[in-house]
Amino acid sequence: MGNPHDEEIDDIEDLGETPEVSRIAQLKASGPVPKVTRKNVAGPEIVADSIIPGTQNVYVKTWGCAHNSSDSEYMAGLLNENGYNITDDASLADIWLLNSCTVKNPAEDHFRNAIDEGRKKGKYVVVAGCVSQAAPKTPYMEGLSMIGVQQIDRVVEVVEETLKGNSVRLLGTKKVSGKKQGGASLQLPKVRRNELIEIIPINTGCLNHCTYCKTKHARGKLGSYPVSEILQRAEQAFSEGVKEIWLTSEDTGAYGRDIGETLPNLLYQLVEVIPENCMLRLGMTNPPYILEHLEDMAKILSHPRVYSFLHVPVQSGSDYVLGEMKREYCIDDFKLVVNFLRERVPGITIATDIICGFPTETTEDFQETMNLVKEYHFPVLFINQFFPRPGTPAAKMKRVPGNEVKQRTKALSDYFQSYTCYDKSVGTIQRVLVTEVSHDKNHYVGHNKFYEQVLVPKREEYLGEFITVQIIKAGKHYMIGEPVPPETLNHENKNLARTFKSSTLLICSLFVLLTAVVFRLLQRNTILF
């Protein structure tokens, strides 16, 4: 195989903003195809006519959030629809599609290592996601084809050109009448990593300007999808056998503020199209945008077909640090959200995030964070040490010494590991929706109404179904459930019915007896009032 990076085409489209129009309209508007220029071809020349598009194996690797996962599923779906074979075996693939995450240094390190590995193995490599979108001129990506976060619907074009030895970069933003759109259509075909779970991005970008965040550089300002398009996607997914929908974005709470909509209005309409025995999980929302919708959110999260689960990242327990982060809320705002939802939605799971060692964080600031965790005992806590991301304001701030950052991260992690939240559930009977295989491949994974993880025996008939289990063991992050046979439940229900009937008869008999006694006493005029 020749060097897959021998030829380079200047970007087929500008790196700026492009409207979302059909491919035919694009070709009509663009005129002649840009000329291909060759640059110091090393190795045998690749003859374009020898490439038969749609016959190659494609390996798709994803880092980062659920939004990235959804983007990868869409790209895999488009490639599959055009004849490409999606494979999990990187060694068998002709081309690697690497979808990156820019949130933390380790994620980018893994991405860069994968690029190096692909090049060493002589694979064609296409990069996508937030790293390439935010910093396309990064040296280690030189010569690679790139797909922007809003250009995933054109992955087939990019792959075909790359297989011909060309380098193509599509990094534009989709706009209609000057307004940013959510991105590629939600109605594109998909190859789901889990056929039972549909991930729907409801918006892209956000309204915040957090000083540590690089994702904003990639996803940009808020762009929301219309309610009708989201509903259509959900209905389509359920018709294809999906049992669980995840709503995702960089901040679900901000949904609709750019198009005159609100998150509660979307959710109220969504629950109407969720079939029985299916569930909805809401993705991450920042505190400021959920505050004004607390009453509605409590109602929605109490709905029987919505998980009573919400991910609300706090990042720090110190108001000073929150100000330095430009998080646009104070710790009392966060507490109000948690306290309100815990009161109105009993048993709700609140997950949150903490950044340890943010620049300017003092020992006292960190202690406030520790106190917050001690007060609320969050069952799900994502702990991250601060990583300076290039080009962010926080990267220019005075750093906390590395050893101190590690010590704080360890102290918080140790405390989090010191308490358990699920012991009280041992012995209880719970109903769980089974949708996944555990990491050890020995169990299926179900979730109860509060999106708590319950491991169950790996029996094929359980997958995609609600089953009733008795919790027999609890760990830090999961419970183990023993399925309760239907006949046992029926027997117990019959016993309960008999007990209830006997109790009712006893109460009625006592009432009749008491009435008779009172009547006799009244006749004798012996009752004192």
C-alpha positions in Angstrom: 0.0 0.0 0.0 1.3 3.4 -0.8 1.5 6.2 1.6 -2.1 7.3 2.3 -1.0 10.9 2.8 0.8 11.5 -0.4 -1.7 13.9 -2.0 -3.3 16.8 -0.4 -6.4 18.8 -1.5 -7.0 22.2 -0.1 -10.2 22.1 1.9 -13.1 21.1 -0.3 -15.1 23.8 1.6 -14.0 26.8 3.6 -13.2 26.3 7.2 -15.9 28.9 8.0 -19.6 28.5 8.0 -21.6 26.5 5.5 -25.4 26.1 5.2 -26.9 22.7 5.5 -27.9 21.9 1.9 -28.2 18.7 -0.2 -25.1 17.3 -1.9 -26.6 18.0 -5.3 -27.2 21.6 -4.4 -23.6 21.8 -3.1 -22.2 20.5 -6.4 -24.3 22.9 -8.4 -23.3 25.9 -6.3 -19.6 25.0 -6.0 -18.8 24.7 -9.7 -15.7 22.7 -10.8 -14.1 20.2 -8.4 -10.9 21.7 -6.9 -7.8 20.6 -8.6 -5.7 18.0 -6.9 -2.1 18.9 -6.4 0.6 16.4 -5.6 3.3 17.1 -3.0 6.6 15.1 -3.1 4.9 11.8 -3.7 6.8 9.1 -1.8 6.4 5.5 -2.9 4.2 4.2 -5.7 1.6 6.5 -7.2 -2.0 5.6 -6.2 -4.2 5.2 -9.2 -7.7 6.5 -8.3 -9.4 4.2 -10.7 -8.1 1.2 -8.7 -10.1 2.3 -5.7 -13.6 0.8 -5.6 -15.5 2.9 -3.0 -17.6 1.1 -0.5 -15.7 -2.2 -0.4 -13.2 -1.5 2.4 -13.2 -2.3 6.1 -13.4 0.7 8.5 -12.4 0.7 12.1 -14.1 3.4 14.2 -12.6 4.4 17.6 -14.3 6.9 19.9 -13.1 8.9 22.9 -15.2 11.1 25.2 -18.8 11.8 25.8 -22.1 10.4 24.6 -22.4 13.1 22.0 -19.2 11.8 20.4 -20.5 8.3 20.6 -23.6 9.4 18.7 -21.5 11.1 16.1 -19.5 7.9 15.6 -22.7 5.9 15.2 -24.0 8.2 12.6 -20.7 8.1 10.6 -20.7 4.3 10.9 -24.3 4.2 9.7 -23.5 6.3 6.6 -20.4 4.3 5.7 -22.3 1.0 6.2 -25.2 2.3 4.0 -22.6 3.0 1.3 -21.2 -0.5 1.3 -18.3 -0.2 3.8 -17.8 -2.8 6.4 -17.6 -1.6 10.0 -15.2 -3.7 12.0 -14.1 -3.9 15.6 -10.8 -5.4 14.6 -8.3 -2.6 13.9 -5.8 -5.0 12.3 -8.3 -6.0 9.6 -9.4 -2.5 8.7 -8.2 -0.6 5.6 -8.9 2.8 7.2 -9.2 4.0 10.7 -11.7 6.7 11.7 -10.6 8.2 15.0 -13.2 10.4 16.8 -11.4 12.5 19.4 -12.2 14.2 22.8 -10.5 17.5 23.9 -11.7 17.6 27.5 -8.6 16.2 29.2 -4.9 15.7 28.3 -5.0 11.9 28.7 -7.9 11.6 26.1 -5.9 13.5 23.6 -2.8 11.5 24.4 -4.6 8.3 23.6 -5.9 9.9 20.4 -2.4 10.9 19.3 -1.0 7.5 20.1 -3.7 5.9 18.0 -2.8 8.1 15.0 0.9 7.1 15.4 0.0 3.5 15.6 -2.2 3.7 12.5 0.5 5.4 10.5 3.1 2.8 11.6 0.8 0.0 10.5 0.3 1.7 7.1 -3.4 2.4 7.7 -5.3 5.2 6.1 -6.3 7.5 9.0 -9.2 10.0 9.2 -9.7 12.1 12.3 -12.9 13.6 13.7 -14.2 15.1 16.9 -13.3 18.0 19.1 -9.5 17.8 19.0 -9.3 18.2 15.2 -12.1 20.7 15.1 -10.6 22.9 17.8 -6.9 22.7 16.7 -6.7 21.5 13.1 -3.1 22.8 12.7 -1.7 20.6 15.5 1.5 19.1 14.1 0.8 15.5 14.8 -2.3 15.7 12.6 -0.5 17.1 9.6 -1.6 15.6 6.3 -4.6 13.8 7.8 -8.1 14.1 6.5 -10.5 15.7 9.0 -14.2 15.7 9.6 -15.7 18.6 11.6 -18.2 18.0 14.4 -21.0 19.5 12.2 -19.8 17.8 9.0 -20.3 14.1 10.0 -22.9 13.7 7.3 -20.1 14.0 4.7 -17.9 11.2 6.1 -18.4 9.0 3.0 -16.8 11.8 0.8 -13.9 12.1 3.2 -13.2 8.4 3.4 -13.4 8.0 -0.4 -11.0 10.8 -1.0 -8.6 9.5 1.7 -8.6 6.1 0.2 -7.5 7.7 -3.1 -4.5 9.2 -1.2 -5.9 12.7 -0.8 -6.1 14.8 2.4 -9.5 16.4 2.9 -10.6 18.8 5.6 -14.3 19.7 6.2 -14.6 21.8 9.3 -17.4 24.3 8.6 -20.3 25.2 10.8 -23.9 24.6 9.5 -26.1 27.7 9.4 -29.5 28.6 8.0 -30.3 32.3 7.6 -27.3 33.2 9.6 -28.3 31.0 12.6 -26.2 28.1 13.8 -27.9 24.7 13.5 -27.6 21.7 15.8 -25.5 19.9 13.2 -26.1 17.1 10.7 -29.6 15.8 10.4 -30.8 13.5 13.2 -32.5 11.2 10.6 -29.2 9.8 9.3 -28.7 6.1 9.4 -26.9 4.6 12.4 -24.9 1.6 13.4 -25.4 1.6 17.2 -22.8 0.2 19.5 -25.7 -1.1 21.6 -28.8 -1.8 19.5 -31.0 -1.3 22.6 -29.8 2.2 23.3 -30.3 5.3 21.1 -28.3 8.4 21.8 -29.9 11.6 20.6 -28.0 14.9 20.6 -30.6 17.6 21.3 -28.2 20.5 20.8 -24.6 21.2 20.3 -22.3 23.8 21.9 -23.3 25.8 24.9 -23.8 29.3 26.4 -21.0 29.2 28.9 -17.4 30.4 28.7 -15.7 28.2 31.4 -12.1 29.2 31.6 -10.8 25.6 31.6 -12.9 24.2 28.8 -11.5 23.4 25.3 -14.8 21.8 24.1 -16.3 25.2 23.5 -13.6 25.8 20.9 -14.8 22.8 19.0 -18.6 22.7 19.5 -19.0 26.5 19.6 -22.1 28.4 20.6 -25.5 26.8 21.3 -27.3 25.3 18.4 -30.5 23.4 19.2 -32.4 20.9 17.1 -36.2 21.5 16.6 -38.5 19.5 18.9 -40.2 17.9 15.9 -36.9 16.5 14.6 -36.0 15.0 18.1 -39.4 13.5 18.4 -39.2 11.9 15.0 -35.8 10.4 15.8 -37.1 9.0 19.1 -40.1 7.4 17.4 -37.9 5.9 14.7 -35.5 4.5 17.3 -38.4 2.8 19.2 -39.7 1.4 16.0 -36.3 -0.2 15.4 -36.4 -2.0 18.8 -34.6 0.5 21.0 -35.5 0.2 24.7 -33.6 3.2 26.1 -33.0 6.7 24.9 -30.2 9.0 26.1 -30.5 12.7 25.5 -27.1 14.3 25.2 -25.4 17.5 24.5 -22.7 19.7 26.0 -25.5 21.1 28.3 -29.0 19.7 28.0 -30.3 22.4 30.3 -29.6 25.1 27.8 -31.7 23.4 25.1 -33.9 25.6 23.1 -32.8 29.0 24.3 -31.6 29.9 20.8 -34.9 28.8 19.1 -37.5 29.9 21.6 -38.0 26.5 23.2 -37.3 25.0 26.7 -36.0 21.7 27.9 -39.2 20.9 29.9 -41.4 21.5 26.8 -39.3 19.0 24.9 -39.4 16.4 27.7 -43.2 16.7 28.2 -43.6 15.9 24.5 -41.0 13.1 24.5 -42.6 11.2 27.3 -45.8 11.0 25.2 -44.0 8.9 22.5 -42.1 6.6 24.9 -43.7 3.1 24.7 -44.4 1.0 27.8 -41.3 -0.9 29.0 -38.9 1.7 27.5 -37.0 4.4 29.4 -35.5 7.9 28.9 -32.3 9.1 30.5 -31.5 12.8 30.5 -27.9 13.9 30.1 -25.7 16.5 31.8 -27.1 19.9 32.7 -25.3 22.8 34.4 -27.0 24.4 37.5 -27.9 27.8 36.1 -30.3 26.5 33.5 -32.1 23.9 35.6 -32.8 26.4 38.4 -35.7 28.1 36.7 -37.3 24.8 35.7 -37.1 22.9 39.0 -40.8 22.3 39.4 -41.1 20.9 35.8 -38.0 18.9 36.1 -39.2 17.2 39.3 -42.4 16.2 37.6 -40.6 14.8 34.6 -38.0 12.9 36.6 -40.8 11.3 38.5 -42.5 10.0 35.3 -42.5 6.2 35.3 -40.8 6.1 31.9 -38.0 8.5 32.8 -35.0 7.6 35.0 -34.9 9.5 38.2 -31.3 10.5 37.5 -29.6 13.8 36.8 -26.0 14.7 36.2 -25.3 18.2 37.5 -21.6 19.0 37.6 -20.6 21.3 40.4 -16.8 21.3 39.8 -15.9 23.0 43.1 -17.4 23.6 46.5 -15.7 27.0 46.7 -17.5 30.1 45.4 -14.2 31.8 44.8 -13.0 28.9 42.5 -16.4 28.8 40.8 -15.9 32.5 40.0 -12.4 31.9 38.6 -13.9 29.1 36.5 -16.6 31.5 35.2 -19.3 28.8 36.1 -22.0 31.5 36.5 -23.5 30.1 39.7 -22.6 29.9 43.4 -22.6 26.8 45.6 -25.9 27.8 47.2 -27.5 27.5 43.7 -26.1 24.0 43.3 -27.4 23.0 46.8 -30.8 24.4 46.0 -31.0 22.2 42.9 -29.9 19.1 44.8 -32.1 19.7 47.9 -35.2 20.5 45.8 -34.9 17.4 43.6 -34.1 15.1 46.5 -37.2 16.3 48.3 -39.6 16.2 45.3 -38.2 13.0 43.7 -37.4 10.6 46.6 -34.5 8.3 45.8 -33.2 10.4 42.8 -29.6 9.8 41.8 -27.7 13.1 41.5 -24.3 12.6 39.8 -21.7 15.4 39.8 -18.1 16.3 38.8 -15.2 17.8 40.7 -12.0 19.3 39.4 -9.1 19.1 41.9 -6.3 21.6 41.8 -7.8 24.3 39.6 -5.4 27.3 39.4 -5.9 29.6 42.4 -7.5 26.8 44.5 -6.2 27.1 48.1 -6.3 24.5 50.8 -9.3 26.2 52.2 -11.1 26.1 48.8 -10.4 22.4 48.5 -11.7 21.8 52.1 -15.0 23.4 51.0 -15.2 20.9 48.2 -14.5 18.1 50.7 -17.2 19.4 53.0 -19.7 19.5 50.1 -19.1 15.8 49.3 -19.3 14.9 53.0 -22.6 16.7 53.2 -24.3 15.1 50.2 -22.5 11.7 49.8 -23.1 11.7 46.0 -23.5 8.1 44.8 -21.9 9.0 41.5 -18.9 11.3 41.6 -16.5 12.0 38.7 -13.2 13.3 40.1 -10.6 14.9 37.8 -7.4 16.6 38.5 -6.9 19.9 36.6 -5.3 19.7 33.2 -4.4 22.9 31.4 -5.9 22.8 27.9 -4.0 24.8 25.2 -5.7 28.1 24.3 -7.9 28.3 27.4 -7.7 31.2 29.9 -7.1 28.7 32.8 -3.9 27.5 31.0 -2.4 31.0 31.6 -3.3 31.1 35.3 -0.8 30.3 38.1 -0.8 26.6 38.7 -1.2 24.7 41.9 2.0 22.5 42.4 1.6 19.1 40.8 2.2 17.1 44.0 -0.5 19.2 45.8 -3.0 18.5 42.9 -2.3 14.8 43.2 -2.7 14.8 47.0 -6.0 16.6 46.8 -7.3 14.3 44.1 -6.3 11.3 46.2 -7.8 12.7 49.3 -11.1 13.3 47.6 -11.0 9.9 45.9 -10.2 8.1 49.2 -13.2 9.8 50.9 -15.5 8.9 48.0 -14.5 5.3 48.2 -15.0 5.3 52.0 -18.8 5.3 51.9 -21.4 3.2 50.2 -24.9 4.2 49.2 -26.5 0.8 48.2 -26.2 -1.3 51.3 -29.7 -0.2 52.3 -31.1 -1.9 49.2 -30.0 -5.4 50.0 -33.1 -7.6 50.4 -35.3 -5.2 48.4 -37.3 -6.2 45.3 -36.6 -4.1 42.3 -37.6 -3.9 38.6 -34.7 -3.3 36.2 -34.3 -2.8 32.5 -31.5 -5.0 31.2 -29.6 -3.3 28.3 -25.9 -4.0 28.5 -23.1 -6.5 29.1 -20.8 -5.9 32.1 -17.2 -5.1 31.7 -16.1 -8.5 32.9 -18.5 -10.1 30.3 -19.9 -12.4 33.0 -23.2 -10.5 33.7 -25.9 -8.4 32.1 -26.4 -4.9 33.4 -29.8 -3.5 34.3 -30.8 -0.2 35.8 -33.6 0.5 38.2 -35.8 3.6 38.2 -32.9 5.6 39.8 -30.4 4.5 37.1 -28.5 2.5 39.7 -26.5 -0.3 38.2 -27.7 -3.9 38.9 -25.8 -6.9 37.7 -28.0 -9.9 36.8 -27.2 -13.4 35.4 -26.3 -13.5 31.8 -29.3 -15.1 30.3 -30.3 -14.2 26.7 -34.0 -13.8 27.5 -33.3 -11.0 29.9 -31.6 -8.7 27.4 -33.9 -5.8 26.4 -36.5 -6.7 29.0 -37.7 -5.5 32.4 -37.1 -8.2 35.0 -37.8 -8.3 38.7 -34.9 -9.0 41.0 -34.1 -9.3 44.7 -30.9 -7.4 45.6 -28.6 -9.9 47.3 -25.4 -7.9 47.4 -24.2 -4.3 47.2 -20.9 -2.8 46.2 -19.6 0.7 45.8 -20.8 1.2 42.3 -23.3 -1.6 41.7 -25.8 -4.1 43.2 -26.2 -7.7 42.4 -29.8 -8.9 41.7 -31.2 -12.4 41.8 -34.1 -12.8 39.4 -37.4 -13.5 41.1 -39.4 -16.2 39.2 -42.9 -15.0 38.2 -44.5 -17.9 40.0 -42.8 -16.8 43.2 -44.1 -13.3 42.7 -47.6 -14.6 42.0 -47.4 -16.8 45.1 -46.3 -13.9 47.2 -49.0 -11.7 45.6 -51.6 -14.4 46.5 -50.3 -14.6 50.0 -50.5 -10.8 50.3 -54.1 -10.9 48.9 -55.0 -13.6 51.4 -53.4 -11.6 54.2 -55.2 -8.5 53.1 -58.5 -10.3 52.9 -58.1 -11.9 56.3 -57.1 -8.5 57.8 -60.1 -6.9 56.2 -62.5 -9.5 57.5 -61.0 -9.2 61.0 -61.3 -5.4 60.9 -64.9 -5.6 59.7 -65.7 -8.1 62.5 -64.2 -5.9 65.1 -66.1 -3.0 63.7 -69.4 -4.9 63.9 -68.7 -6.0 67.4 -67.7 -2.5 68.6 -70.9 -1.1 67.0 -73.0 -3.6 68.9 -71.3 -2.8 72.1 -71.8 0.9 71.7 -75.4 0.4 70.8 -76.0 -1.6 73.9 -74.3 1.0 76.1 -76.4 3.7 74.5 -79.5 1.8 75.3 -78.5 1.6 78.9 -77.6 5.3 79.0 -74.2 4.4 80.4 -72.0 6.3 77.9 -70.4 9.4 79.2 -69.6 12.2 76.7 
